[in-house]
Amino acid sequence: MVKGLISSVMLGLCLLVQHSLALAAPASWPMEPNVKAKSWVLLDARSGQILAKHEENLRLPPASMTKMMTLYLSFEAAKRGTLDLDERVNVSKKAWKIGGSTMFLEPRMHPTVREVLHGIATLSGNDASIVIAEHLAGSTDEFVRLMNNKAAELGMQNSHFMNPTGFPEDNHFSTAMDMAKLGVALWRDFPDFFTIFAEKSYTFDGRKQWNRNKLLWSLPEAKGMKTGHTEEAGYCLTGASEKGNMRLVSSLFGAESDKLRQEQSKVLLKYGMRQFVTVRPKERDIKRKIEVFEGKKDMVWLKPAKQIWITVPKGSERDLEFKLSYTSPQLAPISKHQKLGSIQAVLHTNKEDLVLQEVPMLAQGAVERASWFGRKADALKLWWRDQ
């Protein structure tokens, strides 16, 4: 009986140890969801990390998701002060006759800029897009030039626009990755304007119309953004959701139906919210002090060039490590904010170490050169170290 009791205790201890080891083992990267579309991608807007992707750089017509760039330029002008939201604008015959989805503008009308922006974001108005393009740039051709310049500036390397509406046209294309980047930029650069994308309906001239983005009704965490559809493009949707520190942006091209683009976008966003968490490391984890030679100070503190956010699989936060790399020995003079190295966010998984992000590290303060005697003394120290 005693032997049986001892055996039971030993077995229990072994199981406890195995369980503890399993809990302590590095996490694995979650398996990507199965999404029914031609191409898609999921990003975290704060960390900039790609959480899932498929054919994300495949060039396809973006349809009305094009209007996200039209809105970016409009928000930028309003933020800069060159576009007054309350000023009234003219409706050209071109805008009136454009067709497709509209807010039913007519040349007799003089809507405010604010009304036109709602017409673009919520109603996907082609007429509203033409109106704001002509108002801001004088012509749609000039506005298109601004669109393509901004795309290059935002790193949208596989996008080219031919109009501000998304109407099918040769050489008008984008990708899931580029549209997601644009979504991230809209959220980051214009947080006050971004709320317009969550508007479920808008009424203009007594006519109420509903937003085509069904995520606003089916996903509580949804924050907008923009749908698109043409025969060639299929059904497209760039979506956004927020949970805790996570700001997720998905972009999906080529779903077979309106219902499917909403369901599959929801799959992507729920996958991100369920499987990942976005964390901001504590200052003590990323702040570093390095040795300086031939200077009036023998140490200098380094800080990241930007605020760091890291997205990791849930439960793996403790498997995250920050590794500093820099040129050694570091010699004075050093100027304030001088780049002296970089820090990597490394996640230890059960298969490999993943570098999730790399951020430049800058000197927090300046270090002047020491006197001739001080420099010679440090040179001697370095020589002695190398021996």
N, C-alpha and C positions, 0 to 999 in steps of 0.2 A: 504493500500500500504506500509506504514511504517512497519507494522507487517510482511508483506511478505518479505520486504528487510532484516529485522532483522533475519528472519528465514533462508533466503538464506545465510547470512553472518555466522550465527551460524553453519549451515550445512557445509559450506566451511571450517570453523575452525576445526570442528570435523573430516572431511575427512583428513585435513592437519595433525592433531595430530595423527590419525590412521596411515597415511602414514609414519610419522616420527618414530612412534613406530615400525612399520614393518621394517624400515631400520635399527633401532637400535637393533632389536631382534637378539639373537645369531643364527648363521648359522646352517644348518643341513649338515651332511656328505653326499656327493653325492652318488646316487645309482650306484652300480657297473654295468659295461656293461655286456651284454649277449655275451659271447665268445664261439664259437663252437670248442672245443678241449677237450681232456681228462683232462688236468690240465694246470694251468697257474698262473702267478703272475706278479705284476707290482710293482717295487721298485723305490724310488728316491735314486740315488747313493750318493748324498751329505748328506741327512738327515738319510738315512738308513731305512726310514719308508716304510711300506707296504701300498700301496694305493688301491690295489684290488687283490683278490686271489680266487682260486678254486682248491681244491685237490692239493695244492701246495707241499705237502710232499709225494705224491704218487710216489712210486719207479717204474721207467720205464727205458727202454734202451735210453740213450742219443744220440745214433748214432754219427754222425760226430761233434756234439757239444762237444764231448770228446776232440777234438783238441784244444779247448779253454784252457784246462789244459796243453796240450803239449806246447802250445804257452806261457802260464804263466811261466813254468819252463825255457823255452828258453829265454824269455825276462829277467827273473830274473838273469840268468847266464850272459847275455850280460851286464846288468846293473852292476853286480858285477865285471865284467872284466874277467871272466873265459871263455867267448865265444866271439870270434872275428867275427864280421859280415862279414869281407872280407876274412876270411880263407876258403879254399876249403875242401870239405868233400867227402868221398867215398860213392858210391852207392852199397850196398850189393845185392846179388841175392835175398835175402828175400824181400828187398824193391822193386826190379825190378818186382818180380812176384806177388806182393800183390793184384793187381787188384782193381776193384771199381773205384772211382774217383781218377785220378792221374795227375801229371804234366809231365808224360811220361819220367821219369828218366831211364837211362840205366847204367850198370856197367862201360861202357867206359867213362861216364861223371864224371866231378868233379865240381859240382856247388858250389857256395859260400853259406855260411850260410844265407846271406841276401836273395839270390834267393830262398832258401829252405823255409824260413819263409813266403815269399810272396806266395809260392806254397801251404803252409798249410792254411794261412788265406784267400786267395782269391780263390784259385782253389780247396780247400779241398783235397789236395793231400795225399792219403794214403801212397804212396811211400815216399813223403817228410817227413811225420810224422815218419816213420820207420828210415829214414836216420838221422834225428835230434836226435831221441831217442838213437840210437846206437852211434852217435857221442858224445853225452853228458854223457851217463851213461855206455857205453861199450856194453850194451845189452838191448833189450826191457824189459826183466824181471826186471832188475835193475831200469830201467826208470819207470816202473809201480809202483815199491815200492816207488820211489820218488813222483809219482803222488798221491798215497794214503796218504803219509805223509803230503803232501801239502794240500790235501783236508781236513784232520783233523785240520791242523793249521788254515785254513780259515773258520772253523766252518761248513763245508759241512758234516753234520752229517748223511745224508742218501745217500751217494755216495760211490761207490766202483768201481775201474777201473781194467780191466784185460789186456788192450792194449792201445796204444797211438793213435789209429785211430778211434775207435768207432765201429769196426766190431762186429757183434752180437756174444756174448759169455756168457756162464753161469756166474752169479755173477758179471756181468758188468751192473751197474745201477746208476741212479741219479734221481733228482727231479727238478721240475720247480724252487723251492726255491733255491736249491743248485746251479743250473746253473746261476740263477740271481745273487746270492752272488759272484760267480766266475766272472761274467761280471762286477759287481761293483768293485771287487778287481783289475781286469785288467785295468779298467779306472782310478782308484785311484793310483795304484802303478806304472803304466807305461804310463803316459800321452803322452810321445813322441812316443812310439811304438804303442799306441792305434789307431793312424790314419791309420794304415795298414788295419783295418777292414772296412774302408770306400772306399777301392779301388774297382772300378767297373770291372776292367779287369786286366789281367797280361799276358805278353808275355814272353815265355821262349823257347829257341831253335827254334825261328821263328814261334812258335805256339801260337796264341792268344786265351785265354779262358776267359769266363765271370763269374763274381761272381754270385752265385745262390741266393744271398739275394736280392730279388726284392724291398725291402724297399728303397734301395739306389736310385731307379728311381721314386718311387711313393710317398715318404715322404720327403719333402725338409729338415726337421730337422734331418733326419736319420744319425747316425754315425757308422753304422755297426751292427752287430757282426757276428754270425755264424749260418748256417743252419745245418740240419741233417735229414737223411731219411733212414730207413730200413723198410722191410715189417712188422716186429714186432713193431717197434717204431712209425710207421706212419710218418707224416711230422712234423718236429720240427723246432723251430727258437728262438734263443735268440737275441733280438733286442735292439737297443739303440737310443735315440734321445736327443737333447739338445735344450732348449729354455729358454733364460734369465738365471736365476740361477738354473733352473731345469736340472738335468741330469737323465733321466729316463732309466731304464733297465727293459725290459719285457722278460719273458721266457714262451714258449708255447710248450706243448708236445701233440702229437697224433691228429693233424689235418688230415682231410681226403684227402687233395690234396696240391700240391705246391701252387696253387692259394689261397686256403683257409688259409694256414698258414701265407701267406703274408697279406691277407686282415684282418685276425683276430688279428695279431700282430699290424697292423696299427690301428685297433679299440682300442686296449689297450693303445698304445702310445698317440694317439690323445685324448683319454679320460683323460689321465694324464695331457697333456698340456692344455686342454680346461678347466678342472675342478679345477686344483690346482695351487698353486704358492709356491715356496721355498724361504724363507726369512732368513736373518741373523740378529738376534736381535742386537740392539745397546748396546754398553758397559754398559750404565747406567741402562739398563733393567736387566742385569744379574750379574753385579759386586755388591758384598755385603760386609758390614763391620759388624763384630760381636764383642761382649764384651768378654774380657779375664780377668780372675782373677788370682791372685798370680803370676803375671808377671811384668816385668819392663815396659811393655806397657799395656794399658788397652783396646786396640782394635787391631784387625787384619783384613786386607782386604782378601777376598776370590775371586778366579777366577776359571772359568771352566777348567777342565782337558784337554779339547780339544775344537777346534772351533765348535761352535754350528750353525747348519742349521736346520730349521724346515719347514716342508711341511704342508700347511693348505689349505682348500677349498678357492677359490678365493672370496674375499669380507669379509673374516672372520679374517683378520689380527689383527683387533682391539679386537677380542675376545680371543686373546692369552695372557696368564699370566704366569709369572715365579715365582714359589714358592720355597723358600729355607727351607730346613730342616737340623737341626744339633743338637748335644747334648749340652744341656745347664744345668748348667754353664760349660763353657770351661776353663780348667785350664792350666796354663803354667807348664812346658816348651812346646813350639810348634816349630817344625822344618819347615824350608822353604819347600814348596810343600807337606806338610803333608795333607792328606785327612781329612777334618773336617766336611763334610756333603755332601749334593747333592742338585741340583736344578732341579725342574720338569717344563717342558713346558706343561701347561694345557690349553686346548682349551674348552671354554664354548660354548656348542651347545644347541639347543632348547630341547634336550632330556636329556643330561647328560654332565658331565665334563670328557673330555678325556685326559688322560696323554699320550702325544705323544712321549715324550723322557725324560730320566732322566740322568743327567751328574754329576759325582763327582765334588766337589768343593775343591780346594786346597788353602792352606795358601800362600799368596804372599811373606811373609817374616817370619823370625823366631822371636819368643818371648821368651826371657830368663826368668828363675825364678827370682822372686823378693827376696830381703833380708828376713831374718826371720821376721823382724818387718812388712815389706810390706805384707808378706803372712798372718800373723796374722790379719792385718787390713782388708784384703779382706775376710778372713774367718769370721770375725765379720760382715762385710757387708752382706755376704750371709746368715748368721744366722738371721740377723735382717729382711731380705727380707722374710724369711720363717715363720716369726712369724705372 
